[in-house]
Amino acid sequence: MGTVFTIVSRAPIARRLGLLALWTASVAALGSCGDDGKSNTTSGSGASGTAAPTLRAVKLQLNWVAEPEFGGFFAAQQRGLFESEGIKLELVQGGPDVPAPQLVASGKVDLAVIAGTQAIEINEQGGQLVALYAVYQSNPMGVMVHASSPYNTLMELWESDTTLSIAEGLADYKWLTAKFPGGKRTIVPYSSNLAQFAAQPNLASQCFVPSEPIALELQGIKTRVFSMSEAGFDPYNCVVVTTRSYFDANRDLCRRFVRAAAGGWRAYLNDPAPTNQVMAKLNPAMSVEAMALGAKAQRSLIETEETKRIGLGGMRYARWEEMGSQLLELGLIKKKPDATTLFEWDTESGSAR
């Protein structure tokens, strides 16, 4: 079957304002255990008249355009891994005006990539999202300053009188402000215009670690980046979610999706070049060179000592507990959720908690 890509928006490289997993301790061990239903299937006949395998149509809504943060999904598509699992996957690109969390919560798409914090907030509002796969094991959000900046830590920066371009509604911003309450920062609206940052040596800005700093570097502008995780705010990000009802009706399908996704991410981590060529055609705003550097920069955020043990995309109960506690502390939710309802894993492994 042919690869299906849909361009929704080609926004600039700068990040959207908002950036959950069937646990994959042993991808090969994930087996069949459910009825996928009989709707949304495709079939055909081969040249010999033999019926081709039936593929289940699944739509995955991305929350941004084709960039390295989605590289493993495109690699799995490119290599036919989803088809080998009986899935005809449609990858739908997003952009700054594409409400991926709402699209999946309302059932308009089967799966979507969103932030783990968004899943928790939406569920408190009545949604029933469940996480299947987490690309980023460490928070890819950060704050960048010019290399000439005198600040060497997030605390120094936050407790200074610097000018900061950031979306004040970000959970990351609220966490830092609560963590470091001193200083006389001047906040200006976040802009996706990198030229603004480049022209103001004293300006600090929110950033997506594998993206804006690299784009600036290729323009000859050196930056220093502070990861939000340095301040103890380290939620899962770039997380594939679906609704609880979809998962309950399609458990085996979700397992097969996770298996293909994990295989795609393994392939992309091993050799991102072929997939970067595909993504660069879909997103001309980001060069192949920038994608190569982005893939390198994000590797430590994706493959960790934890994932080497439990598998790419896997998540842990304690991390979801912590995320809920932090959002409650910040006043972004009114009641701490039951972490066991937020994500799925291979219950036979017995070690997800």
C-alpha positions as CSV (number, residue, x, y, z in Angstrom):
1,M,0.0,0.0,0.0
2,G,1.2,3.5,-0.7
3,T,2.3,5.9,2.0
4,V,-0.3,8.5,2.9
5,F,0.8,11.9,4.1
6,T,-1.4,15.0,4.6
7,I,-0.1,18.5,4.8
8,V,-2.2,20.6,7.2
9,S,0.2,23.4,7.8
10,R,3.8,24.4,7.0
11,A,4.6,26.7,9.9
12,P,8.0,28.1,10.7
13,I,10.5,25.9,12.6
14,A,9.7,27.7,15.9
15,R,7.7,25.7,18.3
16,R,4.0,25.6,19.0
17,L,3.0,26.7,22.5
18,G,2.0,23.2,23.7
19,L,4.0,20.3,23.0
20,L,0.7,10.5,26.2
21,A,2.1,4.3,26.1
22,L,1.6,0.8,25.6
23,W,4.6,-0.1,27.5
24,T,7.2,-1.8,25.3
25,A,9.7,-3.6,27.6
26,S,10.1,-6.3,24.9
27,V,8.6,-5.2,21.6
28,A,8.9,-8.7,20.2
29,A,6.9,-10.1,23.1
30,L,3.8,-8.1,22.5
31,G,1.2,-10.5,21.3
32,S,-2.3,-10.6,20.1
33,C,-5.1,-10.3,22.6
34,G,-8.2,-8.5,21.4
35,D,-10.7,-8.0,18.6
36,D,-10.0,-5.0,16.4
37,G,-13.5,-4.8,15.0
38,K,-14.4,-4.9,11.4
39,S,-14.6,-1.2,10.3
40,N,-12.2,1.0,8.4
41,T,-10.5,-1.9,6.6
42,T,-8.9,-2.0,3.2
43,S,-8.4,-5.0,0.9
44,G,-7.5,-5.9,-2.6
45,S,-6.4,-8.7,-4.9
46,G,-2.9,-9.5,-6.1
47,A,-2.0,-10.1,-9.7
48,S,-2.5,-13.8,-9.2
49,G,-6.0,-13.2,-8.0
50,T,-5.1,-14.1,-4.4
51,A,-6.7,-11.7,-1.9
52,A,-4.2,-9.2,-0.4
53,P,-4.0,-9.0,3.4
54,T,-6.6,-6.7,4.9
55,L,-5.2,-3.6,6.4
56,R,-6.9,-1.6,9.2
57,A,-7.0,2.2,8.4
58,V,-5.6,4.3,11.3
59,K,-5.1,8.0,11.4
60,L,-2.3,9.5,13.5
61,Q,-2.6,13.3,14.0
62,L,0.8,15.0,14.6
63,N,0.9,18.2,16.5
64,W,3.5,19.8,14.3
65,V,5.0,19.5,10.8
66,A,7.4,16.8,9.7
67,E,10.6,17.2,11.9
68,P,12.9,14.8,13.7
69,E,10.6,14.6,16.8
70,F,8.4,12.4,14.5
71,G,11.2,10.7,12.7
72,G,10.5,7.2,14.0
73,F,6.9,7.3,12.8
74,F,7.9,8.3,9.3
75,A,10.7,5.7,9.4
76,A,8.2,3.0,10.3
77,Q,5.9,4.2,7.5
78,Q,8.8,4.4,5.0
79,R,10.0,0.8,5.9
80,G,6.5,-0.7,5.7
81,L,6.5,-1.6,9.4
82,F,2.9,-0.5,10.0
83,E,1.7,-2.5,7.0
84,S,3.5,-5.6,8.3
85,E,1.4,-5.2,11.4
86,G,-1.8,-5.0,9.4
87,I,-2.1,-1.2,9.6
88,K,-2.6,1.3,6.9
89,L,-1.4,4.4,8.7
90,E,-2.2,7.9,7.6
91,L,0.2,10.4,9.1
92,V,-1.5,13.8,9.3
93,Q,0.8,16.8,9.8
94,G,-0.2,19.5,12.2
95,G,0.8,23.1,12.9
96,P,0.3,26.0,15.3
97,D,-3.4,26.1,14.6
98,V,-4.1,22.4,14.6
99,P,-5.8,21.3,17.9
100,A,-4.4,17.8,18.1
101,P,-5.5,17.1,21.7
102,Q,-9.1,18.1,20.9
103,L,-9.2,16.2,17.6
104,V,-8.3,12.9,19.3
105,A,-10.4,13.5,22.4
106,S,-13.4,14.1,20.3
107,G,-12.8,11.0,18.2
108,K,-12.1,12.9,14.9
109,V,-8.8,11.0,14.6
110,D,-7.8,7.6,16.0
111,L,-4.5,8.6,17.6
112,A,-2.6,11.9,18.1
113,V,0.7,13.1,19.3
114,I,0.4,15.5,22.3
115,A,2.2,16.4,25.5
116,G,1.7,14.2,28.6
117,T,0.6,17.3,30.6
118,Q,-2.1,18.0,28.0
119,A,-3.5,14.5,28.4
120,I,-3.8,15.0,32.2
121,E,-5.5,18.4,31.8
122,I,-7.9,17.2,29.1
123,N,-8.9,14.2,31.2
124,E,-9.8,16.4,34.1
125,Q,-12.0,18.4,31.8
126,G,-14.0,15.2,30.9
127,G,-11.8,13.6,28.3
128,Q,-10.7,10.0,28.5
129,L,-7.3,9.9,26.9
130,V,-4.9,7.1,27.4
131,A,-1.2,7.1,26.5
132,L,0.3,4.4,24.2
133,Y,3.9,5.6,23.4
134,A,6.2,8.4,24.7
135,V,8.9,9.5,22.3
136,Y,10.6,11.9,24.6
137,Q,11.6,10.4,27.9
138,S,13.1,13.8,29.0
139,N,11.5,17.2,28.5
140,P,12.5,18.7,25.1
141,M,11.4,22.2,26.1
142,G,14.0,24.7,27.1
143,V,15.1,28.3,27.4
144,M,17.8,29.6,25.1
145,V,20.1,32.5,25.5
146,H,22.9,33.9,23.4
147,A,26.3,32.4,24.0
148,S,27.4,35.7,25.3
149,S,24.8,35.7,28.0
150,P,26.2,36.0,31.6
151,Y,23.7,33.5,32.9
152,N,24.8,29.9,33.4
153,T,21.8,28.3,35.0
154,L,18.0,28.5,34.8
155,M,18.0,29.9,38.4
156,E,20.4,32.7,37.5
157,L,18.3,33.5,34.5
158,W,15.0,33.4,36.2
159,E,16.1,35.5,39.2
160,S,17.6,38.2,36.9
161,D,16.1,41.2,35.2
162,T,16.4,39.7,31.8
163,T,13.8,40.0,29.0
164,L,12.2,36.7,28.3
165,S,10.1,35.7,25.3
166,I,7.8,32.9,26.5
167,A,4.1,31.8,26.6
168,E,3.1,32.5,30.2
169,G,0.4,29.8,29.9
170,L,3.0,27.1,29.5
171,A,3.1,24.6,32.5
172,D,6.9,24.8,32.1
173,Y,6.8,28.6,32.7
174,K,4.5,28.3,35.7
175,W,6.8,25.7,37.2
176,L,9.9,27.8,36.8
177,T,8.2,30.8,38.2
178,A,7.1,28.9,41.3
179,K,10.6,27.3,41.6
180,F,12.5,30.5,41.3
181,P,10.2,33.3,42.6
182,G,12.9,36.1,42.7
183,G,14.0,38.4,40.0
184,K,12.4,41.1,37.9
185,R,12.0,39.5,34.6
186,T,10.4,41.3,31.8
187,I,8.1,39.0,29.9
188,V,7.3,39.6,26.2
189,P,4.9,37.5,24.0
190,Y,6.5,34.5,22.5
191,S,7.3,34.9,18.9
192,S,8.1,32.3,16.3
193,N,10.3,34.9,14.6
194,L,13.9,33.8,15.1
195,A,15.2,37.0,13.6
196,Q,13.9,38.8,16.7
197,F,16.0,36.6,19.0
198,A,19.0,36.9,16.7
199,A,18.9,40.7,16.7
200,Q,18.6,41.1,20.5
201,P,21.7,39.7,22.3
202,N,20.0,40.2,25.7
203,L,16.8,38.4,24.8
204,A,16.1,34.9,26.2
205,S,13.4,32.7,24.7
206,Q,11.5,29.4,25.1
207,C,12.6,26.8,22.6
208,F,12.3,23.2,21.6
209,V,15.8,21.8,22.2
210,P,16.2,19.9,18.8
211,S,14.8,22.8,16.7
212,E,15.4,26.6,17.2
213,P,18.9,26.4,18.6
214,I,19.9,24.3,15.6
215,A,18.3,26.7,13.1
216,L,20.1,29.6,14.7
217,E,23.4,27.7,14.8
218,L,23.1,27.1,11.0
219,Q,22.7,30.9,10.7
220,G,26.0,31.4,12.6
221,I,24.3,32.4,15.9
222,K,25.6,30.5,18.9
223,T,23.2,29.9,21.8
224,R,23.3,28.2,25.2
225,V,20.2,26.1,26.1
226,F,18.8,25.3,29.5
227,S,16.6,22.3,29.7
228,M,13.4,22.6,31.7
229,S,14.2,19.3,33.3
230,E,17.1,21.0,35.1
231,A,14.4,22.6,37.3
232,G,12.7,19.3,38.0
233,F,9.9,19.6,35.5
234,D,10.4,16.6,33.3
235,P,7.1,15.3,31.8
236,Y,6.8,12.8,29.0
237,N,6.4,14.6,25.6
238,C,5.6,13.8,22.0
239,V,3.2,11.1,23.3
240,V,0.8,9.0,21.2
241,V,-2.6,9.0,22.8
242,T,-6.1,7.6,22.0
243,T,-9.4,7.6,23.7
244,R,-10.1,4.9,26.4
245,S,-13.0,3.7,24.3
246,Y,-10.9,3.3,21.2
247,F,-8.2,1.5,23.2
248,D,-10.7,-0.9,24.8
249,A,-12.2,-1.8,21.5
250,N,-8.8,-2.1,19.7
251,R,-6.3,-3.4,22.2
252,D,-4.5,-5.7,19.7
253,L,-4.4,-3.0,17.1
254,C,-2.8,-0.6,19.6
255,R,-0.3,-3.2,20.5
256,R,0.6,-3.7,16.9
257,F,0.9,0.1,16.4
258,V,3.3,0.3,19.3
259,R,5.4,-2.5,18.0
260,A,5.7,-0.9,14.6
261,A,6.4,2.5,16.1
262,A,9.1,1.2,18.3
263,G,10.7,-0.6,15.3
264,G,10.5,2.7,13.4
265,W,12.2,4.6,16.2
266,R,14.9,2.0,16.4
267,A,15.6,2.4,12.7
268,Y,15.5,6.2,12.9
269,L,17.9,6.3,15.8
270,N,20.3,4.0,14.0
271,D,20.2,5.9,10.7
272,P,18.0,9.0,10.4
273,A,19.3,10.0,6.9
274,P,16.8,8.2,4.6
275,T,13.8,9.4,6.7
276,N,15.1,13.0,6.9
277,Q,15.1,13.1,3.1
278,V,11.4,12.2,3.2
279,M,10.5,14.7,5.9
280,A,12.5,17.5,4.2
281,K,10.3,17.2,1.2
282,L,7.2,17.4,3.3
283,N,8.6,20.3,5.3
284,P,10.9,22.5,3.1
285,A,11.2,25.0,5.9
286,M,13.7,22.6,7.6
287,S,16.8,21.5,5.7
288,V,18.2,18.0,5.6
289,E,21.2,19.4,7.4
290,A,19.0,20.9,10.2
291,M,17.1,17.6,10.5
292,A,20.4,15.6,10.9
293,L,21.5,17.9,13.6
294,G,18.1,17.8,15.3
295,A,18.1,14.0,15.2
296,K,21.5,14.0,16.9
297,A,20.5,16.6,19.5
298,Q,17.3,14.7,20.5
299,R,18.8,11.2,20.8
300,S,19.6,11.5,24.6
301,L,16.0,12.7,25.2
302,I,14.6,9.6,23.5
303,E,17.0,6.7,24.3
304,T,17.9,6.6,27.9
305,E,19.2,4.0,30.4
306,E,15.5,3.4,31.2
307,T,14.5,2.7,27.6
308,K,17.4,0.4,27.2
309,R,15.8,-1.7,29.9
310,I,12.1,-1.3,29.2
311,G,12.0,-0.5,25.5
312,L,11.7,2.7,23.3
313,G,8.5,4.6,24.1
314,G,7.9,2.9,27.4
315,M,6.6,4.8,30.4
316,R,6.6,4.4,34.1
317,Y,3.9,4.7,36.8
318,A,6.1,6.9,39.0
319,R,6.6,9.5,36.3
320,W,2.8,9.8,35.7
321,E,2.3,10.2,39.4
322,E,4.9,13.0,39.5
323,M,3.3,14.7,36.5
324,G,-0.1,14.7,38.2
325,S,1.4,16.0,41.5
326,Q,3.2,18.9,39.7
327,L,0.1,20.0,37.7
328,L,-1.9,19.9,40.9
329,E,0.7,22.0,42.7
330,L,0.6,24.5,39.9
331,G,-3.2,24.8,40.1
332,L,-3.5,23.5,36.5
333,I,-5.8,20.7,37.7
334,K,-8.0,20.5,40.7
335,K,-7.7,16.8,41.5
336,K,-4.8,14.5,41.1
337,P,-5.6,11.7,38.6
338,D,-5.1,8.0,39.2
339,A,-1.9,7.4,37.2
340,T,-3.0,3.8,36.4
341,T,-5.7,5.3,34.1
342,L,-3.4,7.5,32.1
343,F,-1.3,4.9,30.2
344,E,-1.1,1.3,29.2
345,W,1.8,-1.1,29.2
346,D,2.5,-4.9,28.9
347,T,0.9,-6.1,32.1
348,E,2.7,-9.4,31.7
349,S,6.1,-7.7,32.3
350,G,5.2,-7.0,35.9
351,S,7.8,-4.2,36.1
352,A,6.1,-1.1,34.7
353,R,5.6,0.4,38.2
